[in-house]
Amino acid sequence: MKAVTIAKRLNEIFIVLALLSDGANAQSQKPQPDGSAQAVGLFAQACLQFAGNPAAVRHFLNAKQVPALSADATRIFLKDHIGVGFDASNRVTRMALISEDNSVCSVFAESVDTTAVNPLLQTVTRKAGLQLNATDERERGGLTSRFYKVAIAGRPYNIVVSTGNDEGRAFHAALTLAPEP
């Protein structure tokens, strides 16, 4: 499938997810603490749409005026890797997007329904015409990690989705896209 077609479908899906999230907030008396749609939407719009192109990920986020993470926060997320961090937090959840120079792209979200993240990702990729293949699931240290393979514009990628509900955990979901070595 052409990259332009995938990008168009991802954009349409992101708009629907955003409308659903805003609608849920507008209809309820209490703010919804779930950022699942925002996290998966950001992952689709930045990481999947611009897979393998960190410069395009960064240009997209800068064009949307997403601010950079602080230098300290960027160091924490990147550890010994080279890249750029963005603070994509919104009124629903704190989020960070990390764009590494090696084409790895990750979204971290604080307030999510951990049971909704994987199904949303599966729906988004299917509607974008991408075939997401589950390969493994592991539990460790309060996190459940699901591993997927996907081809984007003919290039193979790995996706890892880690979720956990521990109160002391700063982020409850992490979605990472990495090119296969």
C-alpha positions as CSV (number, residue, x, y, z in Angstrom):
1,M,0.0,0.0,0.0
2,K,1.3,3.5,-0.9
3,A,2.7,5.6,2.0
4,V,0.3,8.5,1.0
5,T,-2.7,6.2,1.3
6,I,-1.6,4.9,4.7
7,A,-1.0,8.5,5.9
8,K,-4.4,9.6,4.7
9,R,-6.1,6.7,6.4
10,L,-4.2,7.2,9.6
11,N,-5.2,10.9,9.6
12,E,-8.9,10.0,9.1
13,I,-8.7,7.5,12.0
14,F,-7.0,10.0,14.2
15,I,-9.7,12.5,13.6
16,V,-12.4,9.9,14.6
17,L,-10.5,8.9,17.7
18,A,-10.2,12.6,18.7
19,L,-13.9,13.2,18.2
20,L,-14.8,10.2,20.2
21,S,-12.5,11.3,23.1
22,D,-13.9,14.8,23.1
23,G,-17.4,13.6,22.8
24,A,-17.0,11.3,25.8
25,N,-15.6,14.2,27.8
26,A,-18.3,16.6,26.8
27,Q,-21.1,14.2,27.7
28,S,-19.9,13.3,31.2
29,Q,-20.0,15.2,34.4
30,K,-16.5,14.1,35.4
31,P,-13.4,14.4,33.1
32,Q,-12.5,11.1,31.6
33,P,-9.1,9.9,32.9
34,D,-8.5,7.6,29.9
35,G,-5.9,8.7,27.3
36,S,-5.9,5.5,25.3
37,A,-7.3,7.1,22.2
38,Q,-4.9,10.0,22.4
39,A,-1.9,7.7,23.0
40,V,-2.8,5.4,20.1
41,G,-3.7,8.4,17.9
42,L,-0.4,10.1,18.5
43,F,1.5,6.8,17.9
44,A,-0.4,6.4,14.6
45,Q,0.0,10.0,13.5
46,A,3.7,10.4,14.3
47,C,5.3,7.0,14.6
48,L,3.4,4.9,12.1
49,Q,2.7,7.6,9.5
50,F,6.4,8.6,9.4
51,A,7.9,5.2,10.1
52,G,11.7,5.1,9.5
53,N,11.9,8.9,9.1
54,P,12.8,10.6,12.4
55,A,13.2,14.0,10.6
56,A,9.6,13.8,9.4
57,V,8.3,12.8,12.8
58,R,10.0,15.8,14.3
59,H,8.8,18.2,11.5
60,F,5.2,16.9,12.0
61,L,5.4,17.5,15.8
62,N,7.0,20.9,15.4
63,A,4.4,21.9,12.8
64,K,1.7,21.0,15.4
65,Q,3.6,23.1,17.9
66,V,4.2,20.2,20.3
67,P,6.8,21.5,22.8
68,A,10.1,19.8,23.5
69,L,10.5,17.9,26.7
70,S,12.9,19.4,29.2
71,A,16.5,18.4,28.8
72,D,16.3,16.3,32.0
73,A,13.1,14.5,30.9
74,T,14.6,13.8,27.5
75,R,17.7,12.3,29.1
76,I,15.5,10.0,31.3
77,F,13.5,8.7,28.3
78,L,16.5,8.4,25.9
79,K,19.0,7.0,28.3
80,D,22.0,6.3,26.2
81,H,20.3,6.8,22.8
82,I,20.3,9.9,20.6
83,G,17.1,11.7,19.7
84,V,14.5,14.2,20.6
85,G,11.7,14.2,23.1
86,F,8.3,16.0,22.9
87,D,5.8,16.8,25.6
88,A,2.4,15.8,24.0
89,S,0.5,16.1,27.2
90,N,-3.2,17.3,27.0
91,R,-6.1,17.8,29.4
92,V,-6.7,14.1,29.5
93,T,-3.3,12.6,30.1
94,R,0.4,13.3,30.3
95,M,2.2,12.0,27.2
96,A,5.7,12.0,25.8
97,L,6.9,11.1,22.3
98,I,10.5,10.1,21.8
99,S,12.0,10.2,18.3
100,E,15.3,8.4,18.2
101,D,17.9,9.1,15.5
102,N,17.9,5.3,14.8
103,S,14.2,5.5,13.6
104,V,12.8,4.2,16.9
105,C,9.6,6.1,17.8
106,S,7.8,5.7,21.2
107,V,4.8,7.2,22.9
108,F,4.4,7.1,26.7
109,A,1.1,7.9,28.3
110,E,0.1,8.2,32.0
111,S,-3.6,7.8,32.2
112,V,-4.9,5.1,30.0
113,D,-7.3,2.2,30.1
114,T,-4.7,-0.5,29.8
115,T,-7.2,-3.0,28.4
116,A,-8.1,-0.6,25.5
117,V,-4.6,0.2,24.1
118,N,-3.9,-3.0,22.2
119,P,-7.5,-3.3,20.7
120,L,-7.3,0.4,19.6
121,L,-3.9,-0.2,18.0
122,Q,-5.2,-3.2,16.2
123,T,-8.2,-1.3,14.9
124,V,-6.1,1.7,13.8
125,T,-3.6,-0.5,11.9
126,R,-6.3,-2.6,10.3
127,K,-8.3,0.5,9.1
128,A,-5.0,1.9,7.7
129,G,-4.5,-1.2,5.6
130,L,-1.6,-2.5,7.7
131,Q,-1.5,-6.1,8.9
132,L,-0.5,-6.3,12.5
133,N,0.8,-9.7,13.5
134,A,1.0,-10.6,17.2
135,T,4.2,-12.6,18.0
136,D,4.5,-12.7,21.8
137,E,3.2,-11.6,25.1
138,R,5.3,-11.3,28.3
139,E,4.6,-10.2,31.9
140,R,7.4,-8.7,34.0
141,G,7.6,-6.3,36.9
142,G,3.9,-5.3,36.7
143,L,4.0,-4.7,32.9
144,T,2.4,-6.7,30.2
145,S,4.2,-6.4,26.9
146,R,2.7,-7.5,23.6
147,F,5.0,-7.8,20.6
148,Y,3.8,-7.3,17.0
149,K,5.3,-7.3,13.5
150,V,4.1,-5.0,10.8
151,A,5.3,-4.0,7.3
152,I,5.0,-0.3,6.4
153,A,5.7,0.6,2.8
154,G,7.3,-2.8,2.4
155,R,9.7,-2.4,5.3
156,P,9.5,-4.7,8.3
157,Y,9.0,-3.2,11.8
158,N,8.5,-4.4,15.3
159,I,5.9,-2.8,17.7
160,V,6.0,-3.4,21.4
161,V,3.1,-2.2,23.6
162,S,3.7,-2.3,27.3
163,T,0.9,-1.6,29.8
164,G,0.7,-1.6,33.6
165,N,-1.6,-0.2,36.3
166,D,0.8,0.1,39.2
167,E,0.1,3.3,41.1
168,G,3.8,4.2,41.4
169,R,4.4,4.0,37.7
170,A,4.8,7.3,36.0
171,F,3.4,6.0,32.7
172,H,0.8,3.2,32.2
173,A,1.4,2.6,28.5
174,A,4.3,2.7,26.1
175,L,4.0,2.1,22.4
176,T,7.3,1.6,20.5
177,L,7.9,1.2,16.8
178,A,11.4,0.0,15.7
179,P,12.7,-1.0,12.3
180,E,13.7,-4.7,12.2
181,P,17.5,-5.0,12.2
